[in-house]
Amino acid sequence: MLEHFFSCPYCFEEISMLLDPSVSKQNYIEDCEVCCNPIELSFEIEESELHFFEANSIEQ
């Protein structure tokens, strides 16, 4: 597992997340552990290293 820190696009609190390197490209929605708003997460892992990470708010 890879640990990655990022800021919530809603409350701007720093969040720590464990990323599973066994799947190279992932895109899913997870709620912020601080403000509970949904965050769209996208990331790519190559050779056990994080090459791309994006955390976006979801337009409602």
C-alpha distance matrix in Angstrom:
0.0 3.8 6.6 9.7 13.2 16.0 19.5 20.6 23.3 25.6 25.6 23.9 22.0 18.8 15.8 12.2 9.6 6.0 5.6 5.1 6.1 8.6 10.9 12.3 14.2 13.8 16.5 17.0 18.6 17.3 19.6 19.5 18.9 22.0 24.6 23.4 24.2 22.4 20.1 19.6 16.2 16.0 13.5 13.3 11.0 13.0 12.5 8.8 10.3 10.9 14.6 15.6 14.9 17.7 18.3 21.9 24.3 25.9 29.6 31.8
3.8 0.0 3.8 6.4 10.1 13.0 16.7 18.3 20.9 23.5 23.4 21.3 19.6 16.2 13.6 10.2 8.1 5.4 5.0 6.6 6.9 10.4 11.9 12.2 13.7 13.5 15.9 16.7 18.1 16.9 19.0 18.3 18.1 20.7 23.3 22.6 23.1 21.5 18.8 18.3 14.7 14.4 11.7 11.7 9.5 11.8 11.8 8.0 8.1 8.1 11.9 12.9 12.2 15.1 16.1 19.8 22.5 24.5 28.1 30.5
6.6 3.8 0.0 3.8 6.9 10.2 13.7 15.5 18.5 20.8 20.4 18.2 16.2 12.7 10.2 6.7 5.6 4.5 6.2 9.1 10.3 13.8 14.8 15.0 15.8 15.0 16.6 16.8 17.5 15.7 17.2 15.8 15.4 17.6 20.4 20.2 20.9 19.8 17.2 17.4 14.2 14.6 12.6 13.5 12.1 14.8 15.1 11.5 10.6 9.7 13.3 13.6 12.0 14.4 14.7 18.4 20.8 23.1 26.8 29.1
9.7 6.4 3.8 0.0 3.8 6.7 10.4 12.5 15.2 17.9 17.6 15.1 13.7 10.2 8.2 5.7 5.3 6.3 7.2 10.7 11.7 15.4 15.6 15.1 15.1 14.1 15.2 15.6 16.0 14.5 15.8 14.1 14.4 16.2 18.6 18.7 18.9 17.8 14.8 15.1 11.9 12.4 10.7 12.3 11.8 14.7 15.9 12.7 10.8 8.7 11.6 11.2 9.1 11.2 11.5 15.2 17.8 20.4 23.9 26.5
13.2 10.1 6.9 3.8 0.0 3.8 7.2 9.8 12.7 15.2 14.4 11.7 10.1 6.5 5.5 4.5 6.3 8.9 10.4 14.1 15.4 19.0 18.9 18.3 17.8 16.5 16.7 16.7 16.3 14.5 14.9 12.5 12.7 13.7 16.1 16.9 17.1 16.7 13.9 14.9 12.4 13.6 12.7 14.9 15.0 18.0 19.4 16.4 14.1 11.7 13.9 12.9 10.2 11.2 10.7 14.1 16.3 19.4 22.7 25.1
16.0 13.0 10.2 6.7 3.8 0.0 3.8 6.6 9.1 11.9 11.6 8.7 8.2 5.5 5.4 6.7 8.1 11.3 12.2 15.9 17.3 20.6 19.9 19.0 17.8 16.2 15.6 15.5 14.7 13.2 13.4 10.9 12.1 12.6 14.2 15.2 14.7 14.4 11.4 12.5 10.6 12.2 12.1 15.0 16.0 19.1 21.1 18.5 16.0 12.9 14.3 12.3 9.0 8.8 7.8 10.8 12.9 16.2 19.3 22.0
19.5 16.7 13.7 10.4 7.2 3.8 0.0 3.8 6.2 8.5 8.0 5.0 5.4 4.5 6.0 8.9 10.7 14.3 15.4 19.1 20.7 23.9 22.8 22.1 20.4 18.4 17.1 16.5 15.0 13.4 12.7 9.7 11.3 10.7 11.7 13.4 12.6 13.1 10.5 12.5 11.7 13.9 14.7 17.9 19.3 22.6 24.8 22.2 19.7 16.5 17.4 15.0 11.6 10.2 8.0 9.9 11.1 14.7 17.4 19.8
20.6 18.3 15.5 12.5 9.8 6.6 3.8 0.0 3.8 5.4 5.7 4.5 5.5 6.5 6.8 10.2 11.4 15.0 16.0 19.5 21.6 24.4 23.1 22.6 20.5 18.0 16.1 14.8 12.6 11.0 9.7 6.8 9.2 8.6 8.7 10.0 8.9 9.6 7.6 10.3 10.6 13.5 15.2 18.7 20.6 24.1 26.5 24.0 21.8 18.4 19.4 16.5 12.8 10.6 7.3 8.1 8.2 11.6 14.4 16.5
23.3 20.9 18.5 15.2 12.7 9.1 6.2 3.8 0.0 3.8 6.2 5.7 8.4 9.9 10.6 13.7 14.5 18.0 18.4 21.7 23.5 26.2 24.3 23.5 21.0 18.5 16.1 15.1 12.9 12.3 11.2 9.2 12.3 11.5 10.3 11.5 9.1 9.6 7.5 9.7 10.8 13.5 15.7 19.3 21.7 25.1 27.9 25.8 23.4 19.7 20.0 16.7 13.2 10.1 7.0 6.0 5.6 9.3 11.5 13.9
25.6 23.5 20.8 17.9 15.2 11.9 8.5 5.4 3.8 0.0 3.8 5.8 8.3 11.0 11.8 15.3 16.3 19.9 20.8 24.1 26.2 28.8 27.0 26.6 24.0 21.2 18.6 16.9 14.0 12.9 10.8 8.6 11.5 9.8 7.7 9.4 7.2 9.1 8.6 11.6 13.4 16.5 18.9 22.6 25.0 28.5 31.2 28.9 26.7 23.2 23.6 20.4 16.8 13.8 10.3 8.8 6.8 9.7 11.3 12.8
25.6 23.4 20.4 17.6 14.4 11.6 8.0 5.7 6.2 3.8 0.0 3.9 5.5 9.0 10.4 14.2 16.1 19.8 21.3 24.8 27.1 29.8 28.5 28.2 26.0 23.3 21.0 19.2 16.3 14.5 11.9 8.8 10.5 7.8 6.5 9.6 8.8 11.4 11.1 14.4 15.6 18.8 20.8 24.4 26.3 29.8 32.1 29.5 27.3 24.0 24.9 22.0 18.3 15.8 12.5 12.0 10.4 13.3 15.1 16.3
23.9 21.3 18.2 15.1 11.7 8.7 5.0 4.5 5.7 5.8 3.9 0.0 3.8 6.4 8.8 12.5 14.7 18.4 19.8 23.5 25.4 28.4 27.2 26.6 24.6 22.3 20.5 19.3 17.0 15.3 13.4 10.1 11.6 9.5 9.5 12.2 11.5 13.2 11.8 14.5 14.9 17.6 19.0 22.4 24.1 27.4 29.7 27.2 24.6 21.4 22.2 19.5 16.0 13.9 11.1 11.4 11.1 14.6 16.6 18.5
22.0 19.6 16.2 13.7 10.1 8.2 5.4 5.5 8.4 8.3 5.5 3.8 0.0 3.8 6.3 9.9 12.7 16.4 18.5 22.1 24.3 27.4 26.7 26.4 24.8 22.5 21.0 19.6 17.3 14.9 12.9 9.1 9.5 7.3 8.8 11.6 12.0 13.9 12.7 15.7 15.6 18.4 19.4 22.7 23.9 27.2 29.1 26.2 24.0 21.0 22.5 20.2 16.7 15.2 12.5 13.6 13.4 16.7 19.2 20.8
18.8 16.2 12.7 10.2 6.5 5.5 4.5 6.5 9.9 11.0 9.0 6.4 3.8 0.0 3.8 6.8 9.9 13.5 15.6 19.4 21.3 24.6 24.2 23.8 22.7 20.6 19.8 18.8 17.1 14.7 13.5 10.0 10.0 9.1 11.4 13.5 14.0 15.0 13.2 15.6 14.5 17.0 17.3 20.2 21.0 24.2 25.8 22.8 20.6 17.9 19.6 17.8 14.5 13.9 11.8 13.9 14.7 18.0 20.9 22.9
15.8 13.6 10.2 8.2 5.5 5.4 6.0 6.8 10.6 11.8 10.4 8.8 6.3 3.8 0.0 3.8 6.5 10.2 12.5 16.1 18.4 21.5 21.2 21.3 20.2 17.9 17.3 16.0 14.5 11.8 11.0 7.9 7.6 8.2 10.9 11.9 12.8 13.3 11.5 13.7 12.4 15.0 15.3 18.2 18.9 22.3 23.8 20.7 18.9 16.3 18.5 16.7 13.3 12.9 10.8 13.3 14.2 17.1 20.4 22.3
12.2 10.2 6.7 5.7 4.5 6.7 8.9 10.2 13.7 15.3 14.2 12.5 9.9 6.8 3.8 0.0 3.8 6.9 9.7 13.3 15.6 18.7 18.9 19.2 18.8 16.8 17.0 16.0 15.2 12.6 12.6 10.3 9.5 11.1 14.1 14.5 15.6 15.4 13.4 15.0 12.8 14.9 14.4 16.8 16.8 20.0 21.1 17.7 16.3 14.3 17.0 15.9 12.9 13.6 12.2 15.3 16.8 19.5 23.0 24.9
9.6 8.1 5.6 5.3 6.3 8.1 10.7 11.4 14.5 16.3 16.1 14.7 12.7 9.9 6.5 3.8 0.0 3.8 6.3 9.8 12.4 15.3 15.3 16.0 15.6 13.5 13.9 13.1 12.8 10.5 11.6 10.4 10.1 12.7 15.2 14.6 15.5 14.4 12.3 13.2 10.6 12.4 11.8 14.2 14.1 17.5 18.8 15.4 14.5 12.5 15.4 14.3 11.4 12.4 11.3 14.6 16.4 18.5 22.2 24.2
6.0 5.4 4.5 6.3 8.9 11.3 14.3 15.0 18.0 19.9 19.8 18.4 16.4 13.5 10.2 6.9 3.8 0.0 3.8 6.7 9.4 12.1 12.9 14.0 14.4 12.7 14.1 13.7 14.3 12.3 14.1 13.6 13.1 16.1 18.6 17.6 18.5 17.1 15.0 15.2 12.2 13.2 11.8 13.3 12.5 15.6 16.4 12.8 12.8 11.5 14.9 14.5 12.4 14.2 13.8 17.3 19.3 21.0 24.8 26.8
5.6 5.0 6.2 7.2 10.4 12.2 15.4 16.0 18.4 20.8 21.3 19.8 18.5 15.6 12.5 9.7 6.3 3.8 0.0 3.8 6.2 9.0 9.3 10.2 10.7 9.4 11.4 11.8 13.4 12.4 15.1 15.1 15.4 18.5 20.5 19.2 19.4 17.3 14.8 14.1 10.7 10.7 8.8 9.8 9.0 12.3 13.4 10.2 10.4 9.0 12.2 11.9 10.4 12.6 13.0 16.5 18.9 20.4 24.1 26.3
5.1 6.6 9.1 10.7 14.1 15.9 19.1 19.5 21.7 24.1 24.8 23.5 22.1 19.4 16.1 13.3 9.8 6.7 3.8 0.0 3.8 5.6 6.6 8.5 9.9 9.1 12.0 12.6 14.8 14.4 17.4 18.0 18.3 21.6 23.5 21.8 22.1 19.6 17.4 16.2 12.8 12.3 10.3 10.2 8.8 11.5 12.2 9.3 10.7 10.3 13.3 13.6 12.8 15.2 16.0 19.2 21.6 22.6 26.3 28.4
6.1 6.9 10.3 11.7 15.4 17.3 20.7 21.6 23.5 26.2 27.1 25.4 24.3 21.3 18.4 15.6 12.4 9.4 6.2 3.8 0.0 3.8 5.4 6.2 8.9 9.6 13.1 14.7 17.4 17.4 20.5 21.0 21.5 24.6 26.5 25.0 24.9 22.4 19.7 18.1 14.5 13.0 10.1 8.7 6.1 8.1 8.4 5.9 7.9 8.4 11.2 12.4 12.7 15.7 17.3 20.6 23.5 24.6 28.1 30.5
8.6 10.4 13.8 15.4 19.0 20.6 23.9 24.4 26.2 28.8 29.8 28.4 27.4 24.6 21.5 18.7 15.3 12.1 9.0 5.6 3.8 0.0 3.8 6.3 9.3 10.2 13.8 15.4 18.4 18.7 22.1 23.2 23.7 27.0 28.7 26.8 26.7 23.9 21.6 19.7 16.4 14.8 12.3 10.7 8.5 9.7 9.8 8.3 11.1 11.8 14.1 15.1 15.6 18.3 19.8 22.8 25.5 26.1 29.5 31.7
10.9 11.9 14.8 15.6 18.9 19.9 22.8 23.1 24.3 27.0 28.5 27.2 26.7 24.2 21.2 18.9 15.3 12.9 9.3 6.6 5.4 3.8 0.0 3.8 5.8 6.9 10.5 12.6 15.9 17.0 20.6 21.9 23.1 26.3 27.6 25.5 24.9 21.8 19.4 17.0 13.9 11.9 9.9 8.4 7.6 9.4 10.8 9.9 11.8 11.5 13.0 13.3 13.8 16.1 17.7 20.3 23.0 23.3 26.6 28.8
12.3 12.2 15.0 15.1 18.3 19.0 22.1 22.6 23.5 26.6 28.2 26.6 26.4 23.8 21.3 19.2 16.0 14.0 10.2 8.5 6.2 6.3 3.8 0.0 3.8 6.7 10.4 13.3 16.7 18.1 21.6 22.6 24.1 27.1 28.2 26.4 25.5 22.3 19.5 16.8 13.5 10.7 8.1 5.4 4.8 6.3 8.7 8.7 9.7 9.2 9.8 10.4 11.8 14.3 16.7 19.3 22.4 23.0 26.1 28.7
14.2 13.7 15.8 15.1 17.8 17.8 20.4 20.5 21.0 24.0 26.0 24.6 24.8 22.7 20.2 18.8 15.6 14.4 10.7 9.9 8.9 9.3 5.8 3.8 0.0 3.8 7.0 10.3 13.9 15.8 19.4 20.6 22.6 25.4 26.1 24.2 22.9 19.5 16.7 13.6 10.7 7.6 5.9 4.5 6.5 8.9 12.0 11.8 11.9 10.1 10.1 9.2 10.0 11.8 14.0 16.2 19.2 19.6 22.5 25.2
13.8 13.5 15.0 14.1 16.5 16.2 18.4 18.0 18.5 21.2 23.3 22.3 22.5 20.6 17.9 16.8 13.5 12.7 9.4 9.1 9.6 10.2 6.9 6.7 3.8 0.0 3.8 6.6 10.2 12.1 15.8 17.4 19.4 22.3 22.8 20.7 19.4 16.0 13.4 10.5 7.8 5.7 5.6 6.5 8.8 11.9 14.8 13.8 13.7 11.5 12.0 10.3 9.7 10.6 11.9 13.9 16.5 16.6 19.8 22.2
16.5 15.9 16.6 15.2 16.7 15.6 17.1 16.1 16.1 18.6 21.0 20.5 21.0 19.8 17.3 17.0 13.9 14.1 11.4 12.0 13.1 13.8 10.5 10.4 7.0 3.8 0.0 3.8 7.2 10.0 13.5 15.4 17.9 20.6 20.5 18.3 16.6 13.0 10.5 7.2 5.5 4.3 6.7 9.0 11.9 15.2 18.3 17.2 16.6 13.8 14.0 11.4 9.9 9.4 9.9 11.1 13.3 13.0 16.1 18.5
17.0 16.7 16.8 15.6 16.7 15.5 16.5 14.8 15.1 16.9 19.2 19.3 19.6 18.8 16.0 16.0 13.1 13.7 11.8 12.6 14.7 15.4 12.6 13.3 10.3 6.6 3.8 0.0 3.8 6.7 10.3 12.7 15.2 18.0 17.8 15.2 13.7 10.0 8.3 5.8 5.4 6.7 9.4 12.2 14.7 18.2 21.0 19.4 19.0 16.2 16.9 14.3 11.9 10.9 9.9 10.7 12.0 11.4 14.7 16.5
18.6 18.1 17.5 16.0 16.3 14.7 15.0 12.6 12.9 14.0 16.3 17.0 17.3 17.1 14.5 15.2 12.8 14.3 13.4 14.8 17.4 18.4 15.9 16.7 13.9 10.2 7.2 3.8 0.0 3.8 6.9 9.7 12.4 15.0 14.4 11.6 10.0 6.3 5.5 4.5 5.9 8.8 11.9 15.1 17.6 21.3 24.0 22.0 21.4 18.3 19.2 16.3 13.3 11.5 9.3 9.5 9.7 9.0 12.5 13.8
17.3 16.9 15.7 14.5 14.5 13.2 13.4 11.0 12.3 12.9 14.5 15.3 14.9 14.7 11.8 12.6 10.5 12.3 12.4 14.4 17.4 18.7 17.0 18.1 15.8 12.1 10.0 6.7 3.8 0.0 3.8 6.6 8.8 11.8 11.6 8.8 8.3 5.6 5.4 6.7 7.3 10.7 13.2 16.5 18.4 22.2 24.6 22.1 21.5 18.6 20.1 17.4 14.1 12.6 9.8 10.6 10.5 10.6 14.3 15.3
19.6 19.0 17.2 15.8 14.9 13.4 12.7 9.7 11.2 10.8 11.9 13.4 12.9 13.5 11.0 12.6 11.6 14.1 15.1 17.4 20.5 22.1 20.6 21.6 19.4 15.8 13.5 10.3 6.9 3.8 0.0 3.8 6.2 8.6 8.0 5.0 5.2 4.3 5.8 8.7 10.0 13.7 16.2 19.7 21.5 25.3 27.6 24.9 24.1 21.1 22.7 19.9 16.3 14.4 11.1 11.3 10.2 10.6 14.0 14.5
19.5 18.3 15.8 14.1 12.5 10.9 9.7 6.8 9.2 8.6 8.8 10.1 9.1 10.0 7.9 10.3 10.4 13.6 15.1 18.0 21.0 23.2 21.9 22.6 20.6 17.4 15.4 12.7 9.7 6.6 3.8 0.0 3.8 5.4 5.6 4.6 5.4 6.3 6.6 10.1 10.8 14.5 16.5 20.1 21.7 25.5 27.7 24.8 23.5 20.5 22.2 19.5 15.8 14.0 10.4 11.1 10.2 11.8 15.1 15.9
18.9 18.1 15.4 14.4 12.7 12.1 11.3 9.2 12.3 11.5 10.5 11.6 9.5 10.0 7.6 9.5 10.1 13.1 15.4 18.3 21.5 23.7 23.1 24.1 22.6 19.4 17.9 15.2 12.4 8.8 6.2 3.8 0.0 3.8 6.2 5.7 8.4 9.7 10.2 13.5 13.7 17.2 18.7 22.0 23.1 26.8 28.5 25.3 24.3 21.7 23.9 21.7 18.0 16.8 13.5 14.7 13.9 15.6 18.8 19.4
22.0 20.7 17.6 16.2 13.7 12.6 10.7 8.6 11.5 9.8 7.8 9.5 7.3 9.1 8.2 11.1 12.7 16.1 18.5 21.6 24.6 27.0 26.3 27.1 25.4 22.3 20.6 18.0 15.0 11.8 8.6 5.4 3.8 0.0 3.8 5.9 8.4 10.9 11.6 15.3 15.8 19.4 21.0 24.4 25.7 29.3 31.1 27.9 26.6 23.8 25.7 23.4 19.6 18.1 14.6 15.3 14.1 16.1 18.8 19.3
24.6 23.3 20.4 18.6 16.1 14.2 11.7 8.7 10.3 7.7 6.5 9.5 8.8 11.4 10.9 14.1 15.2 18.6 20.5 23.5 26.5 28.7 27.6 28.2 26.1 22.8 20.5 17.8 14.4 11.6 8.0 5.6 6.2 3.8 0.0 3.9 5.6 9.0 10.5 14.3 15.8 19.5 21.7 25.4 27.1 30.8 33.0 30.0 28.6 25.5 27.0 24.2 20.4 18.2 14.5 14.2 12.1 13.7 16.0 16.0
23.4 22.6 20.2 18.7 16.9 15.2 13.4 10.0 11.5 9.4 9.6 12.2 11.6 13.5 11.9 14.5 14.6 17.6 19.2 21.8 25.0 26.8 25.5 26.4 24.2 20.7 18.3 15.2 11.6 8.8 5.0 4.6 5.7 5.9 3.9 0.0 3.8 6.5 8.9 12.6 14.3 18.1 20.5 24.1 25.9 29.7 31.9 29.1 28.0 25.0 26.5 23.7 20.0 17.8 14.1 13.7 11.6 12.3 14.9 14.7
24.2 23.1 20.9 18.9 17.1 14.7 12.6 8.9 9.1 7.2 8.8 11.5 12.0 14.0 12.8 15.6 15.5 18.5 19.4 22.1 24.9 26.7 24.9 25.5 22.9 19.4 16.6 13.7 10.0 8.3 5.2 5.4 8.4 8.4 5.6 3.8 0.0 3.8 6.5 10.0 12.5 16.2 19.0 22.8 25.1 28.8 31.4 28.9 27.5 24.2 25.3 22.1 18.4 15.7 11.9 10.7 8.1 8.6 11.1 11.1
22.4 21.5 19.8 17.8 16.7 14.4 13.1 9.6 9.6 9.1 11.4 13.2 13.9 15.0 13.3 15.4 14.4 17.1 17.3 19.6 22.4 23.9 21.8 22.3 19.5 16.0 13.0 10.0 6.3 5.6 4.3 6.3 9.7 10.9 9.0 6.5 3.8 0.0 3.8 6.7 9.5 13.1 16.2 19.9 22.3 26.1 28.8 26.5 25.4 22.1 22.9 19.7 16.2 13.5 10.0 8.8 6.8 6.5 9.8 10.4
20.1 18.8 17.2 14.8 13.9 11.4 10.5 7.6 7.5 8.6 11.1 11.8 12.7 13.2 11.5 13.4 12.3 15.0 14.8 17.4 19.7 21.6 19.4 19.5 16.7 13.4 10.5 8.3 5.5 5.4 5.8 6.6 10.2 11.6 10.5 8.9 6.5 3.8 0.0 3.8 6.1 9.7 12.8 16.5 19.1 22.8 25.6 23.4 22.0 18.6 19.3 16.0 12.4 9.7 6.2 5.6 5.2 6.3 10.0 11.9
19.6 18.3 17.4 15.1 14.9 12.5 12.5 10.3 9.7 11.6 14.4 14.5 15.7 15.6 13.7 15.0 13.2 15.2 14.1 16.2 18.1 19.7 17.0 16.8 13.6 10.5 7.2 5.8 4.5 6.7 8.7 10.1 13.5 15.3 14.3 12.6 10.0 6.7 3.8 0.0 3.8 6.7 10.2 13.9 16.8 20.4 23.5 21.8 20.4 16.9 17.2 13.8 10.7 8.0 5.6 5.1 6.3 6.5 10.1 12.5
16.2 14.7 14.2 11.9 12.4 10.6 11.7 10.6 10.8 13.4 15.6 14.9 15.6 14.5 12.4 12.8 10.6 12.2 10.7 12.8 14.5 16.4 13.9 13.5 10.7 7.8 5.5 5.4 5.9 7.3 10.0 10.8 13.7 15.8 15.8 14.3 12.5 9.5 6.1 3.8 0.0 3.8 6.7 10.4 13.2 16.8 19.8 18.0 16.6 13.2 13.7 10.6 7.5 5.8 4.7 6.6 9.1 10.2 13.7 16.3
16.0 14.4 14.6 12.4 13.6 12.2 13.9 13.5 13.5 16.5 18.8 17.6 18.4 17.0 15.0 14.9 12.4 13.2 10.7 12.3 13.0 14.8 11.9 10.7 7.6 5.7 4.3 6.7 8.8 10.7 13.7 14.5 17.2 19.4 19.5 18.1 16.2 13.1 9.7 6.7 3.8 0.0 3.8 7.2 10.4 13.8 17.1 15.9 14.5 11.1 10.9 7.8 5.8 5.2 6.6 8.6 11.8 12.6 15.7 18.7
13.5 11.7 12.6 10.7 12.7 12.1 14.7 15.2 15.7 18.9 20.8 19.0 19.4 17.3 15.3 14.4 11.8 11.8 8.8 10.3 10.1 12.3 9.9 8.1 5.9 5.6 6.7 9.4 11.9 13.2 16.2 16.5 18.7 21.0 21.7 20.5 19.0 16.2 12.8 10.2 6.7 3.8 0.0 3.8 6.8 10.2 13.5 12.3 10.8 7.5 7.5 5.1 4.3 6.3 8.8 11.6 15.0 16.2 19.4 22.4
13.3 11.7 13.5 12.3 14.9 15.0 17.9 18.7 19.3 22.6 24.4 22.4 22.7 20.2 18.2 16.8 14.2 13.3 9.8 10.2 8.7 10.7 8.4 5.4 4.5 6.5 9.0 12.2 15.1 16.5 19.7 20.1 22.0 24.4 25.4 24.1 22.8 19.9 16.5 13.9 10.4 7.2 3.8 0.0 3.8 6.7 10.2 9.8 8.5 6.1 5.6 5.1 6.7 9.5 12.4 15.2 18.6 19.8 22.8 25.8
11.0 9.5 12.1 11.8 15.0 16.0 19.3 20.6 21.7 25.0 26.3 24.1 23.9 21.0 18.9 16.8 14.1 12.5 9.0 8.8 6.1 8.5 7.6 4.8 6.5 8.8 11.9 14.7 17.6 18.4 21.5 21.7 23.1 25.7 27.1 25.9 25.1 22.3 19.1 16.8 13.2 10.4 6.8 3.8 0.0 3.8 6.7 6.0 5.4 4.5 5.6 7.2 9.0 12.4 15.1 18.2 21.6 23.0 26.1 29.1
13.0 11.8 14.8 14.7 18.0 19.1 22.6 24.1 25.1 28.5 29.8 27.4 27.2 24.2 22.3 20.0 17.5 15.6 12.3 11.5 8.1 9.7 9.4 6.3 8.9 11.9 15.2 18.2 21.3 22.2 25.3 25.5 26.8 29.3 30.8 29.7 28.8 26.1 22.8 20.4 16.8 13.8 10.2 6.7 3.8 0.0 3.8 5.4 5.4 6.5 6.6 9.4 12.1 15.5 18.5 21.6 25.1 26.4 29.4 32.5
12.5 11.8 15.1 15.9 19.4 21.1 24.8 26.5 27.9 31.2 32.1 29.7 29.1 25.8 23.8 21.1 18.8 16.4 13.4 12.2 8.4 9.8 10.8 8.7 12.0 14.8 18.3 21.0 24.0 24.6 27.6 27.7 28.5 31.1 33.0 31.9 31.4 28.8 25.6 23.5 19.8 17.1 13.5 10.2 6.7 3.8 0.0 3.8 5.5 8.4 9.4 12.6 15.1 18.7 21.5 24.8 28.2 29.7 32.8 35.8
8.8 8.0 11.5 12.7 16.4 18.5 22.2 24.0 25.8 28.9 29.5 27.2 26.2 22.8 20.7 17.7 15.4 12.8 10.2 9.3 5.9 8.3 9.9 8.7 11.8 13.8 17.2 19.4 22.0 22.1 24.9 24.8 25.3 27.9 30.0 29.1 28.9 26.5 23.4 21.8 18.0 15.9 12.3 9.8 6.0 5.4 3.8 0.0 3.8 6.8 9.3 12.1 13.7 17.3 19.7 23.2 26.5 28.1 31.4 34.3
10.3 8.1 10.6 10.8 14.1 16.0 19.7 21.8 23.4 26.7 27.3 24.6 24.0 20.6 18.9 16.3 14.5 12.8 10.4 10.7 7.9 11.1 11.8 9.7 11.9 13.7 16.6 19.0 21.4 21.5 24.1 23.5 24.3 26.6 28.6 28.0 27.5 25.4 22.0 20.4 16.6 14.5 10.8 8.5 5.4 5.4 5.5 3.8 0.0 3.8 6.2 9.3 11.1 14.9 17.5 21.0 24.5 26.5 29.7 32.7
10.9 8.1 9.7 8.7 11.7 12.9 16.5 18.4 19.7 23.2 24.0 21.4 21.0 17.9 16.3 14.3 12.5 11.5 9.0 10.3 8.4 11.8 11.5 9.2 10.1 11.5 13.8 16.2 18.3 18.6 21.1 20.5 21.7 23.8 25.5 25.0 24.2 22.1 18.6 16.9 13.2 11.1 7.5 6.1 4.5 6.5 8.4 6.8 3.8 0.0 3.8 5.9 7.3 11.1 13.8 17.3 20.8 22.8 26.0 29.1
14.6 11.9 13.3 11.6 13.9 14.3 17.4 19.4 20.0 23.6 24.9 22.2 22.5 19.6 18.5 17.0 15.4 14.9 12.2 13.3 11.2 14.1 13.0 9.8 10.1 12.0 14.0 16.9 19.2 20.1 22.7 22.2 23.9 25.7 27.0 26.5 25.3 22.9 19.3 17.2 13.7 10.9 7.5 5.6 5.6 6.6 9.4 9.3 6.2 3.8 0.0 3.8 7.0 10.5 13.9 16.9 20.7 22.6 25.4 28.8
15.6 12.9 13.6 11.2 12.9 12.3 15.0 16.5 16.7 20.4 22.0 19.5 20.2 17.8 16.7 15.9 14.3 14.5 11.9 13.6 12.4 15.1 13.3 10.4 9.2 10.3 11.4 14.3 16.3 17.4 19.9 19.5 21.7 23.4 24.2 23.7 22.1 19.7 16.0 13.8 10.6 7.8 5.1 5.1 7.2 9.4 12.6 12.1 9.3 5.9 3.8 0.0 3.8 6.9 10.5 13.3 17.0 18.9 21.6 25.0
14.9 12.2 12.0 9.1 10.2 9.0 11.6 12.8 13.2 16.8 18.3 16.0 16.7 14.5 13.3 12.9 11.4 12.4 10.4 12.8 12.7 15.6 13.8 11.8 10.0 9.7 9.9 11.9 13.3 14.1 16.3 15.8 18.0 19.6 20.4 20.0 18.4 16.2 12.4 10.7 7.5 5.8 4.3 6.7 9.0 12.1 15.1 13.7 11.1 7.3 7.0 3.8 0.0 3.8 6.9 10.1 13.7 15.9 18.9 22.1
17.7 15.1 14.4 11.2 11.2 8.8 10.2 10.6 10.1 13.8 15.8 13.9 15.2 13.9 12.9 13.6 12.4 14.2 12.6 15.2 15.7 18.3 16.1 14.3 11.8 10.6 9.4 10.9 11.5 12.6 14.4 14.0 16.8 18.1 18.2 17.8 15.7 13.5 9.7 8.0 5.8 5.2 6.3 9.5 12.4 15.5 18.7 17.3 14.9 11.1 10.5 6.9 3.8 0.0 3.8 6.4 10.2 12.4 15.2 18.6
18.3 16.1 14.7 11.5 10.7 7.8 8.0 7.3 7.0 10.3 12.5 11.1 12.5 11.8 10.8 12.2 11.3 13.8 13.0 16.0 17.3 19.8 17.7 16.7 14.0 11.9 9.9 9.9 9.3 9.8 11.1 10.4 13.5 14.6 14.5 14.1 11.9 10.0 6.2 5.6 4.7 6.6 8.8 12.4 15.1 18.5 21.5 19.7 17.5 13.8 13.9 10.5 6.9 3.8 0.0 3.8 7.0 9.7 12.8 15.9
21.9 19.8 18.4 15.2 14.1 10.8 9.9 8.1 6.0 8.8 12.0 11.4 13.6 13.9 13.3 15.3 14.6 17.3 16.5 19.2 20.6 22.8 20.3 19.3 16.2 13.9 11.1 10.7 9.5 10.6 11.3 11.1 14.7 15.3 14.2 13.7 10.7 8.8 5.6 5.1 6.6 8.6 11.6 15.2 18.2 21.6 24.8 23.2 21.0 17.3 16.9 13.3 10.1 6.4 3.8 0.0 3.8 6.4 9.2 12.4
24.3 22.5 20.8 17.8 16.3 12.9 11.1 8.2 5.6 6.8 10.4 11.1 13.4 14.7 14.2 16.8 16.4 19.3 18.9 21.6 23.5 25.5 23.0 22.4 19.2 16.5 13.3 12.0 9.7 10.5 10.2 10.2 13.9 14.1 12.1 11.6 8.1 6.8 5.2 6.3 9.1 11.8 15.0 18.6 21.6 25.1 28.2 26.5 24.5 20.8 20.7 17.0 13.7 10.2 7.0 3.8 0.0 3.8 6.4 9.2
25.9 24.5 23.1 20.4 19.4 16.2 14.7 11.6 9.3 9.7 13.3 14.6 16.7 18.0 17.1 19.5 18.5 21.0 20.4 22.6 24.6 26.1 23.3 23.0 19.6 16.6 13.0 11.4 9.0 10.6 10.6 11.8 15.6 16.1 13.7 12.3 8.6 6.5 6.3 6.5 10.2 12.6 16.2 19.8 23.0 26.4 29.7 28.1 26.5 22.8 22.6 18.9 15.9 12.4 9.7 6.4 3.8 0.0 3.8 6.3
29.6 28.1 26.8 23.9 22.7 19.3 17.4 14.4 11.5 11.3 15.1 16.6 19.2 20.9 20.4 23.0 22.2 24.8 24.1 26.3 28.1 29.5 26.6 26.1 22.5 19.8 16.1 14.7 12.5 14.3 14.0 15.1 18.8 18.8 16.0 14.9 11.1 9.8 10.0 10.1 13.7 15.7 19.4 22.8 26.1 29.4 32.8 31.4 29.7 26.0 25.4 21.6 18.9 15.2 12.8 9.2 6.4 3.8 0.0 3.8
31.8 30.5 29.1 26.5 25.1 22.0 19.8 16.5 13.9 12.8 16.3 18.5 20.8 22.9 22.3 24.9 24.2 26.8 26.3 28.4 30.5 31.7 28.8 28.7 25.2 22.2 18.5 16.5 13.8 15.3 14.5 15.9 19.4 19.3 16.0 14.7 11.1 10.4 11.9 12.5 16.3 18.7 22.4 25.8 29.1 32.5 35.8 34.3 32.7 29.1 28.8 25.0 22.1 18.6 15.9 12.4 9.2 6.3 3.8 0.0
